[in-house]
Amino acid sequence: MKNIILFIGLLISASFAAPQQDTAFQEGEWFKFEMSYSNFLKAGNATLEVKESTFNGKPVYHVVGKGWTTGAIKWFFKVKDRYESYIDKETGVPYKFIRKIDEGGHTKDIEIKFDHDKQEAFIEDKKRKTQKTIATEKDVQDMVSAFYYLRNNYDTESIKEGEIVTLNMFFDEENYNFRLKFLGRETIDTEFGKVKTLVFRPYVMAGRVFKEQESLTLWVSADKNKIPLKIKADLAVGSLQANLEAFKGLKHSFQVQFD
């Protein structure tokens, strides 16, 4: 159950096209997810919240993601993660990313500042007391900002089944080419009723954590909000599922069907 926010942030990125005039989110938006292991054992919770702030005098969205284990799981593997991203309100690019985690005693405390003009990332490892600068790709995103950038920039009307989308991302100290395949449309049962969704398949690295490259499936609401509703991951041992449990502060009406 490591990297709870990684499942919720990085893996809910979706396809995109030309920027839309109307944004998909606003200050005050808040999501809460419930995590379960092998479909029966509650593993933990995760939240994502959008705030407003400034960074070097520029207006930004300050997004905070938290993840923690609950129930019996936390007695033998305790997780407490916190991720933050400061995102330019106009361009959607991140200026600062924070990753502070404790996963079964494995800890990290990393702060990254992005210089998009120089295409550089300044990385401060507060745990090891080290600093370094690494070259980045153009318009690079961090794992949290990517979700919000793509919510504002993908066209749910024209996306076609089988289409693969790529995105430049930067995580810890590496540039990463994130790839995502659109599987189609599906109406699913949720805590709130039946919801029309877009279904995606992110490509991941098979090995110690994931069973194979196509081990992940995610469902995003097919409306103006682009809400992450469900994520399922087939792990090397068992499976992990995240379901949206509660939300508030949506910018647009949430489209739900009732029988």
The 8 nearest C-alpha neighbors of each residue, nearest first, counted from 0:
[[1, 3, 2, 42, 239, 78, 68, 36],
 [0, 2, 3, 102, 78, 103, 5, 4],
 [3, 1, 5, 4, 0, 6, 80, 102],
 [4, 2, 5, 6, 66, 1, 0, 7],
 [3, 5, 7, 6, 2, 8, 66, 65],
 [4, 6, 2, 8, 3, 9, 7, 10],
 [7, 5, 4, 10, 3, 8, 9, 2],
 [8, 6, 4, 5, 10, 11, 9, 3],
 [9, 7, 143, 5, 4, 10, 6, 11],
 [8, 10, 142, 5, 11, 6, 12, 7],
 [11, 9, 6, 12, 8, 7, 201, 5],
 [10, 12, 9, 8, 7, 227, 146, 13],
 [13, 11, 146, 10, 9, 145, 149, 14],
 [12, 14, 149, 11, 15, 150, 179, 199],
 [15, 13, 153, 164, 149, 12, 16, 179],
 [153, 16, 14, 152, 154, 149, 13, 17],
 [15, 17, 153, 154, 152, 18, 14, 158],
 [16, 18, 152, 19, 153, 15, 154, 151],
 [19, 17, 152, 16, 151, 20, 153, 15],
 [18, 20, 21, 152, 151, 17, 22, 153],
 [21, 19, 22, 18, 151, 152, 17, 23],
 [20, 22, 19, 23, 151, 223, 18, 24],
 [23, 21, 151, 24, 20, 19, 25, 150],
 [22, 24, 224, 151, 223, 150, 21, 250],
 [25, 23, 250, 22, 249, 224, 28, 26],
 [26, 24, 250, 28, 27, 49, 249, 23],
 [25, 27, 50, 49, 28, 51, 24, 60],
 [26, 28, 248, 49, 50, 25, 29, 48],
 [27, 29, 248, 49, 249, 26, 247, 48],
 [28, 30, 48, 247, 246, 47, 27, 248],
 [31, 29, 246, 47, 46, 245, 48, 32],
 [30, 32, 46, 245, 244, 45, 243, 246],
 [33, 31, 243, 45, 244, 242, 44, 241],
 [32, 34, 44, 242, 241, 244, 43, 243],
 [35, 33, 241, 43, 42, 240, 44, 41],
 [36, 34, 41, 42, 240, 40, 38, 239],
 [35, 37, 239, 40, 38, 238, 42, 41],
 [36, 38, 238, 237, 39, 239, 35, 40],
 [39, 37, 36, 35, 40, 240, 239, 238],
 [38, 40, 37, 36, 35, 41, 42, 240],
 [41, 39, 36, 35, 42, 38, 37, 72],
 [42, 40, 35, 43, 34, 36, 39, 70],
 [41, 43, 35, 34, 68, 36, 69, 72],
 [44, 42, 68, 69, 34, 67, 41, 33],
 [45, 43, 33, 32, 34, 67, 66, 68],
 [44, 46, 66, 32, 65, 31, 67, 4],
 [45, 47, 31, 65, 30, 64, 32, 66],
 [48, 46, 64, 30, 29, 63, 65, 31],
 [47, 49, 29, 63, 62, 28, 64, 30],
 [50, 48, 62, 26, 28, 27, 61, 60],
 [49, 51, 61, 26, 60, 27, 62, 48],
 [52, 50, 60, 61, 26, 59, 49, 53],
 [51, 53, 59, 58, 61, 60, 50, 54],
 [52, 54, 58, 57, 59, 56, 55, 51],
 [55, 53, 57, 56, 59, 58, 52, 85],
 [56, 54, 57, 53, 58, 94, 59, 52],
 [55, 57, 54, 53, 58, 59, 52, 87],
 [56, 58, 54, 53, 55, 59, 87, 52],
 [59, 57, 53, 52, 88, 87, 54, 56],
 [60, 58, 87, 88, 86, 53, 52, 85],
 [59, 61, 51, 86, 50, 85, 52, 62],
 [60, 62, 85, 50, 51, 84, 49, 52],
 [63, 61, 49, 84, 83, 48, 50, 60],
 [64, 62, 83, 48, 47, 82, 61, 49],
 [63, 65, 47, 82, 46, 81, 83, 4],
 [66, 64, 81, 46, 45, 80, 82, 4],
 [65, 67, 45, 80, 3, 4, 44, 79],
 [68, 66, 79, 78, 43, 44, 80, 45],
 [67, 69, 43, 78, 73, 42, 77, 44],
 [70, 68, 43, 73, 42, 72, 71, 67],
 [69, 71, 72, 73, 41, 42, 68, 43],
 [70, 72, 73, 74, 69, 75, 42, 41],
 [73, 71, 74, 70, 42, 76, 75, 69],
 [74, 72, 77, 76, 68, 69, 75, 71],
 [73, 75, 72, 71, 76, 77, 70, 69],
 [74, 76, 73, 72, 77, 71, 103, 78],
 [77, 75, 73, 103, 74, 72, 78, 102],
 [76, 78, 73, 103, 68, 102, 74, 75],
 [79, 77, 102, 67, 68, 101, 103, 80],
 [78, 80, 67, 101, 66, 100, 102, 77],
 [81, 79, 100, 66, 65, 101, 99, 67],
 [80, 82, 65, 99, 64, 100, 98, 66],
 [81, 83, 98, 64, 97, 63, 65, 99],
 [84, 82, 63, 97, 62, 96, 64, 98],
 [83, 85, 96, 62, 95, 61, 86, 144],
 [86, 84, 61, 95, 93, 94, 60, 59],
 [87, 85, 93, 60, 59, 92, 91, 94],
 [88, 86, 59, 91, 92, 89, 90, 93],
 [89, 87, 59, 91, 90, 60, 86, 58],
 [88, 90, 87, 91, 92, 59, 58, 86],
 [89, 91, 92, 87, 88, 86, 148, 93],
 [90, 92, 87, 148, 86, 88, 89, 93],
 [91, 93, 90, 87, 86, 140, 94, 138],
 [94, 92, 86, 85, 95, 144, 87, 140],
 [95, 93, 113, 85, 112, 86, 92, 96],
 [94, 96, 112, 85, 111, 84, 93, 113],
 [95, 97, 84, 111, 83, 110, 112, 85],
 [98, 96, 110, 83, 82, 109, 111, 99],
 [97, 99, 82, 109, 108, 81, 100, 110],
 [100, 98, 108, 81, 107, 80, 109, 82],
 [99, 101, 80, 107, 106, 79, 81, 102],
 [102, 100, 106, 79, 105, 78, 104, 80],
 [103, 101, 78, 105, 104, 77, 1, 100],
 [102, 104, 76, 77, 105, 78, 101, 75],
 [103, 105, 102, 101, 106, 77, 78, 76],
 [106, 104, 102, 101, 103, 107, 100, 78],
 [107, 105, 101, 100, 104, 102, 108, 99],
 [108, 106, 100, 99, 109, 126, 101, 98],
 [107, 109, 99, 125, 126, 98, 124, 100],
 [110, 108, 124, 98, 123, 97, 125, 107],
 [109, 111, 97, 123, 96, 122, 98, 124],
 [112, 110, 122, 96, 95, 121, 120, 123],
 [113, 111, 95, 121, 120, 94, 96, 122],
 [112, 114, 120, 94, 115, 119, 95, 121],
 [113, 115, 119, 116, 117, 118, 120, 112],
 [114, 116, 118, 117, 113, 119, 138, 137],
 [115, 117, 118, 114, 119, 137, 113, 138],
 [116, 118, 119, 115, 114, 134, 135, 113],
 [119, 117, 115, 135, 116, 114, 134, 136],
 [120, 118, 134, 135, 114, 117, 133, 113],
 [119, 121, 113, 133, 132, 112, 122, 114],
 [120, 122, 132, 112, 111, 131, 113, 119],
 [123, 121, 111, 131, 130, 110, 132, 120],
 [122, 124, 130, 110, 109, 125, 129, 111],
 [125, 123, 109, 129, 128, 126, 127, 108],
 [124, 126, 128, 108, 127, 123, 109, 129],
 [127, 125, 124, 128, 108, 107, 109, 129],
 [126, 128, 129, 124, 125, 108, 123, 107],
 [129, 127, 125, 124, 126, 130, 123, 108],
 [128, 130, 124, 127, 123, 125, 131, 126],
 [131, 129, 123, 122, 124, 128, 132, 121],
 [130, 132, 122, 121, 133, 123, 129, 120],
 [131, 133, 121, 120, 122, 119, 134, 130],
 [132, 134, 120, 119, 135, 121, 131, 172],
 [135, 133, 119, 118, 120, 132, 136, 117],
 [136, 134, 118, 119, 174, 133, 120, 137],
 [135, 137, 139, 118, 138, 167, 134, 174],
 [136, 138, 139, 118, 135, 115, 167, 116],
 [139, 137, 136, 140, 92, 115, 167, 118],
 [138, 140, 167, 168, 137, 136, 169, 135],
 [141, 139, 168, 145, 144, 169, 93, 92],
 [140, 142, 169, 144, 168, 143, 145, 170],
 [141, 143, 9, 145, 144, 8, 140, 170],
 [144, 142, 8, 145, 141, 146, 84, 9],
 [143, 145, 147, 141, 146, 142, 140, 148],
 [146, 144, 148, 143, 140, 147, 142, 141],
 [145, 147, 12, 149, 144, 148, 143, 150],
 [146, 148, 150, 144, 149, 145, 151, 143],
 [149, 147, 145, 91, 151, 150, 146, 144],
 [148, 150, 152, 151, 146, 147, 153, 15],
 [151, 149, 147, 148, 152, 225, 23, 146],
 [152, 150, 149, 22, 23, 148, 19, 153],
 [153, 151, 18, 149, 15, 150, 16, 19],
 [15, 152, 154, 16, 14, 149, 155, 150],
 [153, 155, 156, 16, 15, 157, 158, 152],
 [156, 154, 158, 157, 153, 221, 222, 197],
 [155, 157, 154, 158, 159, 153, 221, 222],
 [156, 158, 155, 154, 159, 16, 153, 15],
 [157, 159, 155, 156, 154, 160, 162, 14],
 [160, 158, 162, 157, 161, 181, 183, 182],
 [159, 161, 183, 182, 181, 162, 158, 180],
 [160, 162, 181, 182, 180, 159, 163, 183],
 [163, 161, 181, 160, 159, 180, 164, 158],
 [164, 162, 180, 179, 161, 181, 178, 165],
 [163, 165, 179, 178, 14, 180, 162, 166],
 [166, 164, 178, 177, 179, 176, 163, 167],
 [165, 167, 177, 176, 168, 178, 164, 139],
 [168, 166, 139, 176, 175, 140, 177, 136],
 [167, 169, 140, 175, 139, 141, 174, 176],
 [168, 170, 174, 141, 173, 175, 140, 139],
 [169, 171, 173, 172, 141, 168, 174, 142],
 [170, 172, 173, 169, 109, 111, 122, 98],
 [173, 171, 170, 169, 174, 133, 122, 120],
 [174, 172, 170, 169, 171, 175, 133, 135],
 [175, 173, 169, 168, 135, 170, 176, 172],
 [174, 176, 168, 169, 177, 167, 173, 170],
 [177, 175, 167, 166, 168, 178, 165, 174],
 [176, 178, 166, 165, 175, 167, 168, 179],
 [179, 177, 165, 164, 202, 201, 176, 163],
 [178, 180, 201, 164, 163, 200, 202, 165],
 [181, 179, 163, 200, 199, 162, 161, 201],
 [180, 182, 199, 161, 162, 160, 183, 198],
 [183, 181, 199, 198, 160, 161, 180, 200],
 [184, 182, 160, 198, 181, 197, 185, 199],
 [185, 183, 197, 196, 198, 186, 182, 195],
 [184, 186, 196, 195, 187, 197, 183, 198],
 [185, 187, 195, 194, 196, 193, 188, 184],
 [186, 188, 193, 194, 185, 189, 195, 196],
 [189, 187, 193, 192, 194, 186, 190, 191],
 [190, 188, 192, 191, 193, 187, 194, 228],
 [189, 191, 192, 244, 188, 243, 245, 193],
 [190, 192, 189, 193, 255, 188, 194, 244],
 [193, 191, 189, 188, 255, 190, 257, 256],
 [194, 192, 188, 256, 187, 255, 189, 186],
 [193, 195, 255, 186, 187, 256, 196, 192],
 [196, 194, 186, 221, 185, 220, 187, 193],
 [197, 195, 220, 221, 219, 185, 184, 186],
 [196, 198, 184, 219, 218, 221, 183, 220],
 [197, 199, 218, 182, 183, 217, 184, 181],
 [200, 198, 181, 217, 182, 180, 216, 201],
 [199, 201, 216, 180, 179, 215, 181, 202],
 [202, 200, 179, 215, 178, 180, 203, 199],
 [201, 203, 212, 213, 178, 179, 200, 204],
 [204, 202, 212, 205, 201, 213, 214, 209],
 [205, 203, 212, 206, 209, 211, 202, 208],
 [206, 204, 211, 209, 212, 210, 203, 207],
 [207, 205, 209, 208, 210, 204, 211, 235],
 [206, 208, 209, 235, 205, 210, 234, 204],
 [209, 207, 235, 234, 206, 210, 205, 236],
 [210, 208, 234, 205, 235, 211, 206, 207],
 [209, 211, 235, 234, 205, 233, 214, 206],
 [212, 210, 205, 214, 213, 209, 204, 206],
 [213, 211, 203, 205, 202, 204, 214, 210],
 [214, 212, 211, 202, 215, 200, 203, 201],
 [213, 215, 233, 211, 232, 212, 210, 209],
 [216, 214, 232, 213, 231, 200, 201, 233],
 [217, 215, 200, 231, 199, 230, 232, 201],
 [218, 216, 230, 199, 198, 229, 231, 200],
 [217, 219, 198, 229, 197, 228, 196, 227],
 [220, 218, 227, 197, 196, 226, 228, 225],
 [219, 221, 196, 225, 226, 222, 195, 197],
 [222, 220, 196, 195, 197, 225, 219, 155],
 [221, 223, 224, 220, 225, 254, 253, 155],
 [222, 224, 225, 23, 251, 221, 252, 220],
 [223, 225, 23, 226, 222, 251, 24, 250],
 [226, 224, 220, 219, 223, 222, 150, 221],
 [225, 227, 220, 219, 224, 228, 222, 221],
 [228, 226, 219, 229, 11, 218, 220, 225],
 [229, 227, 243, 219, 218, 242, 226, 220],
 [228, 230, 242, 218, 241, 217, 227, 243],
 [231, 229, 217, 241, 240, 216, 218, 242],
 [230, 232, 240, 216, 215, 239, 217, 241],
 [233, 231, 215, 239, 214, 238, 234, 240],
 [234, 232, 238, 214, 210, 209, 215, 237],
 [235, 233, 209, 210, 238, 236, 237, 208],
 [234, 236, 210, 209, 208, 207, 237, 233],
 [235, 237, 234, 238, 210, 233, 208, 209],
 [238, 236, 37, 234, 235, 233, 239, 36],
 [239, 237, 233, 37, 234, 232, 36, 240],
 [240, 238, 36, 232, 35, 231, 37, 233],
 [239, 241, 231, 35, 230, 34, 232, 36],
 [242, 240, 34, 230, 33, 229, 32, 35],
 [243, 241, 229, 32, 33, 228, 244, 230],
 [244, 242, 32, 228, 245, 31, 229, 33],
 [243, 245, 32, 31, 242, 33, 190, 246],
 [244, 246, 31, 243, 30, 32, 247, 29],
 [247, 245, 30, 29, 31, 248, 244, 28],
 [248, 246, 29, 28, 249, 30, 245, 27],
 [247, 249, 28, 27, 29, 250, 246, 25],
 [250, 248, 28, 251, 247, 24, 25, 224],
 [249, 251, 24, 25, 248, 23, 224, 252],
 [252, 250, 249, 224, 253, 223, 23, 24],
 [251, 253, 254, 250, 249, 224, 223, 222],
 [252, 254, 255, 251, 224, 222, 249, 223],
 [253, 255, 252, 194, 222, 256, 195, 220],
 [256, 254, 194, 193, 192, 253, 257, 191],
 [257, 255, 193, 192, 194, 258, 254, 195],
 [256, 258, 192, 193, 255, 194, 191, 188],
 [257, 256, 193, 192, 255, 188, 194, 191]]
